[in-house]
Amino acid sequence: QVQLVESGGGLVQAGGSLRLSCVVPARIFSNLVIGWFRQAPGKEREFVTAIRWSGCSTTYADSVKGRFTISTDNAKNTVYLQMNSLKPEDTAVYYCAADRNAFVRTVVPDLYRYWGQGTQVTVSS
């Protein structure tokens, strides 16, 4: 079973920064789109951002635009989510997901085949 591996979550004060990492198994690389989603307690999982593995195309949710940046490191098979100017409402479990048939504008979680276990991000006010 293919699983993505996230890391980098933690507790940070409002206005601070965190960088999440997602290691992608090399055997699923072909034409891959990787997305980040988040789920707060009592809420549905929501789209945050996505990137095509080539790095040429990205999409961001309006709520994170200008604060979060997604990027790839091909040599490390890793996707990063740099989160700046964090707000308490960014508190959630963050998941990375991947699919060969997705597009960077694919915001529905069910359309991504591969998932990580999630990493908790908590932003205190």
N, C-alpha and C positions, 0 to 999 in steps of 0.2 A: 504494500500500500504506500502510495506516494504521499509524503507529508512535508509541508513547508515548516521551517523552524524560525520562530520570531524571538527576539530578545530586545532589551533596552528600555522596557517600561520601568516605572517607578513613581515616586512621590516628588512633586515639584511645586513651588509657590507660583501663584499667578504672575504672569509676565516672564516666567522662566522658559527654558528650552529642554527638549529631550530629542534624542535620535533613536528611532526604532530600526532594527535590522530584520531582514527576512532572507534566509538562505534557501535557495531554490535548487532542487536536485537537477543535475545536468541532463538527465535522461528525459526531462519533459520540456526542454528549452524551445523546441521548434516553434517559431512564430507565436511566442507566448505574450499574453497580456497579464500583468500583475496588478492587482488592486489592493488597496487598504480599505478595510471597513472598521466600524466601531459599534459597540453595543453598550449602552448605559443601562443600569438596572431599571426594569420595567418598561424598557423601550425596545423597538424593533432595531435590528441591525441596519446600519445606514452606511451608504457609500461615502468615502472620504476622498480618494484619489486613485488614479490608475495610470499605468505607463506601459507602452509596448517595449519589449525587451531591448529592441534596438535603441530605445531612448528618444526616438524622433517625435513621439506624440504623447501628450499627457492631458489629463482632465482633472479638475478639482471641484469639489463641492463649494458652493458659494460661502458656506460657513467657515471654510479654512483658507480660501483664496487669499494670497498675499502673506500668509503666516506659515503654511506648510509647504514643503518641497519634496517631491519624490524623485529618486535618482537610482541609477543602476551602476554596479561595478562588475563588469563581465569577468574579470580575472578572479573574483571572489564568489561568483554566482550569487550575488547578494543585491537585494533591493533595499534602499534606505528611505525612511520617512523622517525628514528633519522638521521638527515642530518648534516654532518660535512663538513668542508672545502668547503663551498658553493661558487659557481661561478656565475657570471652574467648570464651565459647561463642556469642556473637552474631556472631562473625566469619563472613562469608559474602558472596556476591554477592547484592545485593538487587534484585529486579525489581518493577516495577509492572505490573499487568495490568488489563484492563477488558473488560466484556461487558454487553450490554443484557439478556441473559436470565439472568444470574446473580442470586443472592441474597447478602446479606451473610454468610450461613452456607455459601456455596459455597467449599469448601476444596480442591477438586480442581483442580490447575493446568490440566488439559486442557479444562476447561469455560470457560476464559477465552479469548476470541478474539484480543484485541489485547495486545501485549506491548512493553515497552521493552527496551533493550539491556543493562540491568543496570549497577549501580554497586557497587564493592567497598567493603566496610566491614571494617576490621581493628581488633580491640580487643586491645591488649597487656596482659599481666598485670604 
